[in-house]
């Protein structure tokens, strides 16, 4: 029985696992090519190549991806459709987003770094 108090003392020293309140699973489809990346914010993490920038952008719009549109890009009329999808939670609230853009430039203008995988 003396091992039980030792185990309890060791367990008390290990911080509890806390699931991030803000996380998304992002997907980008270009023709037959498909990319997927998890993104966590607060704390920043996941496999997104620009996680810090994406989380900062999402923070500015309270996690509402539709609110990211800047309209500050001059894009060509090239048609190379890109379909994007995000599902997850932002600060505990469920968030969903799905859209199709005519090309990469328009997608970046409308969603910033979030889908820049």
N, CA, C and O atoms as a DFTB+ gen file, in Angstrom:
468 C
 N C O
     1  1       0.784      -1.212       0.000
     2  2       0.000       0.000       0.000
     3  2       0.828       1.279       0.000
     4  3       0.289       2.318      -0.384
     5  1       2.080       1.281       0.397
     6  2       2.811       2.541       0.413
     7  2       3.010       3.120      -0.985
     8  3       3.303       4.310      -1.096
     9  1       2.865       2.344      -2.053
    10  2       3.059       2.857      -3.411
    11  2       1.910       3.755      -3.846
    12  3       2.104       4.638      -4.682
    13  1       0.734       3.549      -3.302
    14  2      -0.429       4.331      -3.701
    15  2      -0.267       5.831      -3.420
    16  3      -0.560       6.631      -4.309
    17  1       0.180       6.251      -2.243
    18  2       0.388       7.692      -2.038
    19  2       1.465       8.260      -2.970
    20  3       1.366       9.413      -3.390
    21  1       2.482       7.475      -3.296
    22  2       3.531       7.934      -4.196
    23  2       2.968       8.156      -5.598
    24  3       3.281       9.153      -6.248
    25  1       2.148       7.235      -6.055
    26  2       1.526       7.363      -7.377
    27  2       0.605       8.585      -7.400
    28  3       0.598       9.331      -8.379
    29  1      -0.162       8.795      -6.345
    30  2      -1.057       9.954      -6.273
    31  2      -0.258      11.253      -6.293
    32  3      -0.669      12.223      -6.929
    33  1       0.871      11.279      -5.607
    34  2       1.709      12.478      -5.579
    35  2       2.301      12.755      -6.955
    36  3       2.364      13.909      -7.379
    37  1       2.734      11.712      -7.657
    38  2       3.277      11.881      -9.009
    39  2       2.188      12.346      -9.981
    40  3       2.434      13.209     -10.824
    41  1       1.007      11.784      -9.864
    42  2      -0.101      12.163     -10.745
    43  2      -0.480      13.623     -10.540
    44  3      -0.864      14.298     -11.495
    45  1      -0.382      14.114      -9.327
    46  2      -0.726      15.507      -9.046
    47  2       0.264      16.473      -9.690
    48  3      -0.073      17.633      -9.928
    49  1       1.471      16.015      -9.972
    50  2       2.495      16.860     -10.572
    51  2       2.352      16.972     -12.089
    52  3       2.926      17.881     -12.688
    53  1       1.608      16.079     -12.719
    54  2       1.429      16.076     -14.167
    55  2       0.268      16.998     -14.508
    56  3      -0.845      16.805     -14.020
    57  1       0.523      18.004     -15.348
    58  2      -0.583      18.913     -15.695
    59  2      -1.650      18.174     -16.498
    60  3      -1.329      17.288     -17.290
    61  1      -2.906      18.533     -16.298
    62  2      -3.976      17.867     -17.049
    63  2      -3.918      18.249     -18.521
    64  3      -3.506      19.353     -18.876
    65  1      -4.337      17.322     -19.365
    66  2      -4.406      17.597     -20.800
    67  2      -5.601      18.500     -21.051
    68  3      -6.722      18.193     -20.644
    69  1      -5.356      19.596     -21.711
    70  2      -6.428      20.535     -22.021
    71  2      -6.586      20.589     -23.537
    72  3      -5.654      20.932     -24.264
    73  1      -7.758      20.250     -23.985
    74  2      -8.053      20.310     -25.421
    75  2      -8.225      21.763     -25.824
    76  3      -8.911      22.512     -25.129
    77  1      -7.611      22.188     -26.945
    78  2      -7.764      23.580     -27.352
    79  2      -9.225      23.887     -27.668
    80  3      -9.928      23.072     -28.265
    81  1      -9.664      25.063     -27.262
    82  2     -11.043      25.472     -27.531
    83  2     -11.221      25.932     -28.969
    84  3     -12.348      26.065     -29.446
    85  1     -10.110      26.175     -29.663
    86  2     -10.181      26.669     -31.040
    87  2      -9.365      25.755     -31.944
    88  3      -8.135      25.762     -31.911
    89  1     -10.064      24.976     -32.744
    90  2      -9.370      24.075     -33.664
    91  2     -10.267      23.794     -34.865
    92  3     -11.493      23.746     -34.766
    93  1      -9.604      23.611     -35.998
    94  2     -10.296      23.334     -37.255
    95  2      -9.601      22.179     -37.969
    96  3      -8.414      21.922     -37.770
    97  1     -10.363      21.502     -38.792
    98  2      -9.797      20.616     -39.797
    99  2     -10.073      21.318     -41.113
   100  3     -11.225      21.560     -41.475
   101  1      -9.001      21.642     -41.825
   102  2      -9.096      22.397     -43.071
   103  2      -8.808      21.487     -44.254
   104  3      -7.920      20.638     -44.179
   105  1      -9.544      21.651     -45.340
   106  2      -9.248      20.876     -46.543
   107  2      -9.308      21.796     -47.755
   108  3     -10.109      22.729     -47.824
   109  1      -8.426      21.495     -48.710
   110  2      -8.344      22.245     -49.959
   111  2      -8.298      21.232     -51.092
   112  3      -7.478      20.314     -51.077
   113  1      -9.177      21.398     -52.073
   114  2      -9.200      20.503     -53.227
   115  2      -8.985      21.317     -54.492
   116  3      -9.729      22.249     -54.798
   117  1      -7.937      20.930     -55.219
   118  2      -7.610      21.535     -56.517
   119  2      -7.663      20.407     -57.538
   120  3      -6.759      19.573     -57.588
   121  1      -8.695      20.374     -58.337
   122  2      -8.842      19.270     -59.289
   123  2      -8.899      17.949     -58.540
   124  3      -9.757      17.751     -57.679
   125  1      -7.979      17.040     -58.871
   126  2      -7.922      15.740     -58.201
   127  2      -7.052      15.781     -56.939
   128  3      -7.100      14.859     -56.124
   129  1      -6.264      16.839     -56.775
   130  2      -5.374      16.962     -55.605
   131  2      -6.173      17.415     -54.384
   132  3      -7.039      18.285     -54.472
   133  1      -5.864      16.813     -53.266
   134  2      -6.598      17.077     -52.029
   135  2      -5.605      17.234     -50.887
   136  3      -4.759      16.365     -50.678
   137  1      -5.700      18.331     -50.148
   138  2      -4.844      18.548     -48.985
   139  2      -5.724      18.714     -47.755
   140  3      -6.826      19.257     -47.836
   141  1      -5.233      18.246     -46.629
   142  2      -5.955      18.388     -45.371
   143  2      -4.939      18.735     -44.289
   144  3      -3.824      18.212     -44.276
   145  1      -5.339      19.621     -43.386
   146  2      -4.437      20.014     -42.303
   147  2      -5.247      20.398     -41.075
   148  3      -6.202      21.168     -41.174
   149  1      -4.870      19.864     -39.918
   150  2      -5.487      20.335     -38.679
   151  2      -4.823      21.640     -38.253
   152  3      -3.622      21.830     -38.447
   153  1      -5.611      22.528     -37.678
   154  2      -5.104      23.808     -37.169
   155  2      -5.679      24.008     -35.783
   156  3      -6.892      23.925     -35.592
   157  1      -4.822      24.269     -34.823
   158  2      -5.285      24.622     -33.483
   159  2      -4.783      26.021     -33.153
   160  3      -3.683      26.418     -33.538
   161  1      -5.606      26.741     -32.442
   162  2      -5.253      28.091     -32.000
   163  2      -5.502      28.161     -30.497
   164  3      -6.389      27.495     -29.962
   165  1      -4.708      28.973     -29.845
   166  2      -4.845      29.175     -28.398
   167  2      -4.671      27.886     -27.625
   168  3      -5.606      27.505     -26.921
   169  1      -3.581      27.201     -27.694
   170  2      -2.291      27.551     -28.288
   171  2      -2.218      27.147     -29.772
   172  3      -2.926      26.248     -30.226
   173  1      -1.349      27.836     -30.498
   174  2      -1.168      27.590     -31.924
   175  2      -0.468      26.260     -32.143
   176  3       0.507      25.933     -31.467
   177  1      -0.989      25.496     -33.107
   178  2      -0.384      24.200     -33.413
   179  2      -1.057      23.562     -34.604
   180  3      -1.759      24.223     -35.368
   181  1      -0.839      22.285     -34.754
   182  2      -1.388      21.553     -35.883
   183  2      -0.360      21.435     -36.991
   184  3       0.814      21.748     -36.796
   185  1      -0.803      20.985     -38.155
   186  2       0.097      20.767     -39.283
   187  2      -0.008      21.860     -40.345
   188  3       0.554      21.715     -41.431
   189  1      -0.699      22.923     -40.058
   190  2      -0.836      24.032     -40.999
   191  2       0.524      24.709     -41.159
   192  3       1.157      25.041     -40.156
   193  1       0.996      24.925     -42.400
   194  2       2.329      25.512     -42.593
   195  2       2.436      26.974     -42.147
   196  3       3.541      27.461     -41.910
   197  1       1.328      27.666     -42.030
   198  2       1.332      29.067     -41.583
   199  2       0.361      29.231     -40.421
   200  3      -0.479      30.132     -40.422
   201  1       0.484      28.351     -39.428
   202  2      -0.465      28.307     -38.313
   203  2      -0.568      29.631     -37.566
   204  3      -1.673      30.072     -37.251
   205  1       0.545      30.264     -37.280
   206  2       0.496      31.522     -36.526
   207  2      -0.277      32.597     -37.283
   208  3      -1.114      33.288     -36.702
   209  1       0.004      32.740     -38.584
   210  2      -0.695      33.748     -39.377
   211  2      -2.183      33.418     -39.495
   212  3      -3.029      34.307     -39.411
   213  1      -2.500      32.129     -39.692
   214  2      -3.901      31.717     -39.818
   215  2      -4.662      31.985     -38.521
   216  3      -5.788      32.481     -38.555
   217  1      -4.056      31.659     -37.382
   218  2      -4.721      31.896     -36.094
   219  2      -4.904      33.383     -35.825
   220  3      -5.933      33.796     -35.290
   221  1      -3.926      34.174     -36.187
   222  2      -4.044      35.621     -36.007
   223  2      -5.184      36.177     -36.859
   224  3      -5.971      37.002     -36.395
   225  1      -5.264      35.718     -38.107
   226  2      -6.345      36.160     -38.994
   227  2      -7.705      35.736     -38.440
   228  3      -8.649      36.526     -38.448
   229  1      -7.809      34.511     -37.965
   230  2      -9.068      34.022     -37.406
   231  2      -9.438      34.779     -36.132
   232  3     -10.615      35.031     -35.875
   233  1      -8.454      35.132     -35.353
   234  2      -8.702      35.885     -34.126
   235  2      -9.335      37.241     -34.429
   236  3     -10.187      37.717     -33.679
   237  1      -8.917      37.850     -35.521
   238  2      -9.454      39.161     -35.907
   239  2     -10.931      39.117     -36.285
   240  3     -11.614      40.140     -36.232
   241  1     -11.433      37.931     -36.671
   242  2     -12.833      37.809     -37.101
   243  2     -13.621      36.832     -36.228
   244  3     -14.644      36.295     -36.650
   245  1     -13.137      36.611     -35.015
   246  2     -13.790      35.715     -34.057
   247  2     -14.048      34.325     -34.653
   248  3     -15.085      33.712     -34.398
   249  1     -13.100      33.846     -35.440
   250  2     -13.185      32.503     -35.993
   251  2     -14.145      32.340     -37.160
   252  3     -14.345      31.222     -37.636
   253  1     -14.738      33.417     -37.626
   254  2     -15.682      33.354     -38.752
   255  2     -14.916      33.532     -40.052
   256  3     -14.577      34.657     -40.421
   257  1     -14.641      32.443     -40.746
   258  2     -13.824      32.487     -41.954
   259  2     -14.445      33.396     -43.017
   260  3     -13.723      34.066     -43.756
   261  1     -15.757      33.422     -43.098
   262  2     -16.427      34.281     -44.091
   263  2     -16.103      35.758     -43.871
   264  3     -16.236      36.559     -44.796
   265  1     -15.690      36.123     -42.686
   266  2     -15.367      37.506     -42.394
   267  2     -13.964      37.921     -42.787
   268  3     -13.579      39.071     -42.576
   269  1     -13.185      36.999     -43.360
   270  2     -11.798      37.280     -43.711
   271  2     -11.618      38.048     -45.007
   272  3     -10.540      38.599     -45.233
   273  1     -12.615      38.110     -45.861
   274  2     -12.484      38.725     -47.184
   275  2     -11.911      40.126     -47.098
   276  3     -12.412      40.978     -46.364
   277  1     -10.854      40.349     -47.859
   278  2     -10.215      41.669     -47.856
   279  2     -10.541      42.459     -49.108
   280  3     -10.601      43.687     -49.065
   281  1     -10.754      41.771     -50.229
   282  2     -11.009      42.448     -51.483
   283  2      -9.818      43.261     -51.958
   284  3      -9.964      44.150     -52.796
   285  1      -8.646      42.963     -51.429
   286  2      -7.446      43.725     -51.747
   287  2      -6.506      42.981     -52.685
   288  3      -5.292      43.001     -52.487
   289  1      -7.047      42.333     -53.694
   290  2      -6.191      41.593     -54.626
   291  2      -6.647      41.844     -56.055
   292  3      -7.837      41.989     -56.335
   293  1      -5.682      41.890     -56.935
   294  2      -5.977      41.959     -58.363
   295  2      -5.706      40.567     -58.917
   296  3      -4.554      40.149     -59.035
   297  1      -6.758      39.863     -59.249
   298  2      -6.624      38.485     -59.711
   299  2      -6.979      38.385     -61.194
   300  3      -7.791      39.153     -61.710
   301  1      -6.360      37.434     -61.852
   302  2      -6.668      37.175     -63.258
   303  2      -7.997      36.437     -63.347
   304  3      -8.554      36.016     -62.333
   305  1      -8.489      36.286     -64.543
   306  2      -9.739      35.566     -64.761
   307  2      -9.499      34.085     -65.021
   308  3     -10.391      33.383     -65.497
   309  1      -8.309      33.614     -64.713
   310  2      -7.981      32.190     -64.875
   311  2      -9.003      31.347     -64.115
   312  3      -9.375      31.660     -62.984
   313  1      -9.450      30.260     -64.770
   314  2     -10.393      29.366     -64.113
   315  2      -9.686      28.065     -63.756
   316  3      -9.443      27.211     -64.607
   317  1      -9.366      27.943     -62.481
   318  2      -8.758      26.735     -61.920
   319  2      -9.395      26.566     -60.544
   320  3      -8.788      26.907     -59.529
   321  1     -10.625      26.036     -60.510
   322  2     -11.415      26.048     -59.278
   323  2     -10.739      25.351     -58.090
   324  3     -10.061      24.332     -58.221
   325  1     -10.966      25.959     -56.940
   326  2     -10.462      25.431     -55.670
   327  2     -11.629      25.367     -54.705
   328  3     -12.340      26.349     -54.495
   329  1     -11.810      24.198     -54.124
   330  2     -12.888      23.996     -53.146
   331  2     -12.251      23.881     -51.767
   332  3     -11.299      23.123     -51.582
   333  1     -12.774      24.633     -50.795
   334  2     -12.229      24.607     -49.437
   335  2     -13.332      24.286     -48.441
   336  3     -14.511      24.552     -48.673
   337  1     -12.909      23.707     -47.329
   338  2     -13.862      23.373     -46.271
   339  2     -13.145      23.461     -44.938
   340  3     -11.980      23.082     -44.820
   341  1     -13.851      23.964     -43.937
   342  2     -13.329      24.007     -42.572
   343  2     -14.436      23.586     -41.626
   344  3     -15.582      24.015     -41.763
   345  1     -14.091      22.757     -40.680
   346  2     -15.047      22.416     -39.634
   347  2     -14.286      22.343     -38.324
   348  3     -13.162      21.843     -38.264
   349  1     -14.911      22.844     -37.293
   350  2     -14.256      22.827     -35.993
   351  2     -14.968      23.699     -34.990
   352  3     -16.182      23.893     -35.045
   353  1     -14.167      24.224     -34.059
   354  2     -14.698      25.049     -32.986
   355  2     -13.806      26.272     -32.807
   356  3     -12.588      26.197     -32.968
   357  1     -14.425      27.391     -32.476
   358  2     -13.685      28.606     -32.144
   359  2     -14.152      29.063     -30.771
   360  3     -15.310      29.433     -30.582
   361  1     -13.230      29.031     -29.819
   362  2     -13.521      29.403     -28.436
   363  2     -14.791      28.727     -27.927
   364  3     -15.641      29.335     -27.277
   365  1     -14.875      27.431     -28.255
   366  2     -15.968      26.604     -27.773
   367  2     -17.211      26.596     -28.636
   368  3     -18.111      25.796     -28.384
   369  1     -17.304      27.462     -29.658
   370  2     -18.481      27.502     -30.521
   371  2     -18.195      26.805     -31.847
   372  3     -17.126      26.984     -32.431
   373  1     -19.149      26.013     -32.318
   374  2     -19.000      25.283     -33.569
   375  2     -18.929      26.254     -34.744
   376  3     -19.692      27.216     -34.827
   377  1     -17.996      25.976     -35.646
   378  2     -17.837      26.785     -36.856
   379  2     -17.731      25.855     -38.065
   380  3     -17.050      24.831     -38.008
   381  1     -18.402      26.214     -39.150
   382  2     -18.346      25.484     -40.416
   383  2     -18.179      26.491     -41.538
   384  3     -18.730      27.590     -41.485
   385  1     -17.421      26.113     -42.546
   386  2     -17.251      26.984     -43.711
   387  2     -16.966      26.099     -44.909
   388  3     -16.188      25.149     -44.824
   389  1     -17.597      26.416     -46.013
   390  2     -17.355      25.685     -47.258
   391  2     -17.563      26.652     -48.412
   392  3     -18.538      27.404     -48.435
   393  1     -16.639      26.629     -49.374
   394  2     -16.755      27.542     -50.514
   395  2     -15.949      27.014     -51.689
   396  3     -15.061      26.176     -51.533
   397  1     -16.279      27.525     -52.870
   398  2     -15.499      27.240     -54.071
   399  2     -15.091      28.573     -54.674
   400  3     -15.902      29.492     -54.789
   401  1     -13.816      28.668     -55.060
   402  2     -13.271      29.880     -55.633
   403  2     -12.776      29.587     -57.041
   404  3     -12.368      28.460     -57.321
   405  1     -12.801      30.581     -57.944
   406  2     -12.392      30.325     -59.323
   407  2     -10.899      30.056     -59.497
   408  3     -10.490      29.426     -60.473
   409  1     -10.070      30.540     -58.535
   410  2      -8.624      30.273     -58.624
   411  2      -7.949      30.577     -57.286
   412  3      -8.581      31.075     -56.355
   413  1      -6.672      30.271     -57.213
   414  2      -5.890      30.427     -55.989
   415  2      -5.860      31.880     -55.514
   416  3      -6.002      32.143     -54.320
   417  1      -5.679      32.806     -56.421
   418  2      -5.601      34.224     -56.064
   419  2      -6.872      34.687     -55.362
   420  3      -6.803      35.350     -54.328
   421  1      -8.019      34.346     -55.913
   422  2      -9.290      34.747     -55.312
   423  2      -9.462      34.085     -53.949
   424  3      -9.938      34.715     -53.004
   425  1      -9.073      32.806     -53.848
   426  2      -9.181      32.111     -52.565
   427  2      -8.369      32.822     -51.492
   428  3      -8.856      33.035     -50.381
   429  1      -7.138      33.189     -51.817
   430  2      -6.280      33.870     -50.845
   431  2      -6.828      35.251     -50.487
   432  3      -6.740      35.675     -49.334
   433  1      -7.391      35.951     -51.469
   434  2      -7.978      37.269     -51.209
   435  2      -9.182      37.162     -50.271
   436  3      -9.424      38.059     -49.463
   437  1      -9.929      36.071     -50.379
   438  2     -11.131      35.897     -49.585
   439  2     -10.893      35.240     -48.227
   440  3     -11.675      35.453     -47.299
   441  1      -9.825      34.443     -48.091
   442  2      -9.629      33.692     -46.845
   443  2      -8.273      33.925     -46.199
   444  3      -7.972      33.313     -45.174
   445  1      -7.449      34.792     -46.772
   446  2      -6.137      35.056     -46.175
   447  2      -5.300      33.807     -46.058
   448  3      -5.328      32.968     -46.958
   449  1      -4.553      33.654     -44.977
   450  2      -3.661      32.520     -44.836
   451  2      -4.327      31.225     -44.366
   452  3      -3.665      30.192     -44.266
   453  1      -5.626      31.271     -44.078
   454  2      -6.292      30.098     -43.481
   455  2      -6.186      28.861     -44.359
   456  3      -5.864      27.783     -43.859
   457  1      -6.449      28.990     -45.658
   458  2      -6.390      27.830     -46.559
   459  2      -5.120      27.811     -47.395
   460  3      -5.057      27.100     -48.398
   461  1      -4.115      28.569     -47.008
   462  2      -2.835      28.603     -47.727
   463  2      -1.982      27.417     -47.262
   464  3      -1.013      27.574     -46.519
   465  1      -2.376      26.231     -47.726
   466  2      -1.706      24.994     -47.291
   467  2      -0.564      24.672     -48.222
   468  3       0.125      23.670     -48.029
